[in-house]
Amino acid sequence: MSVEKIKGLISEKKIVCPKCKKAVQKFDKYVETMDSVWDGAGDSHTQAAGSKVTLICGNAPCSWQERSEYWENYIDE
């Protein structure tokens, strides 16, 4: 998943805080995890295995935040 996908889901209020059940307001520290990297004779290739992100509720007084690679579990479609 790309950082654009996370931004979109948050702006659409589709990621839900498991503690207060309101939409997550922000995120921090997005990183893609690599499954493999190949570099050879002028040809390079990387294969992403997923991503990690810190989700932050941001709804007062809830202080929930979590760093997870399973952030897709918080999507409420």
Secondary structure, DSSP 8 states (H G I E B T S, - for coil): --HHHHHHHHHTT-BB-TTT-SB--EEEEEEEEEEEEEEETTEEEEEEEEEEEEEE---TT---EEEES-GGGGB--
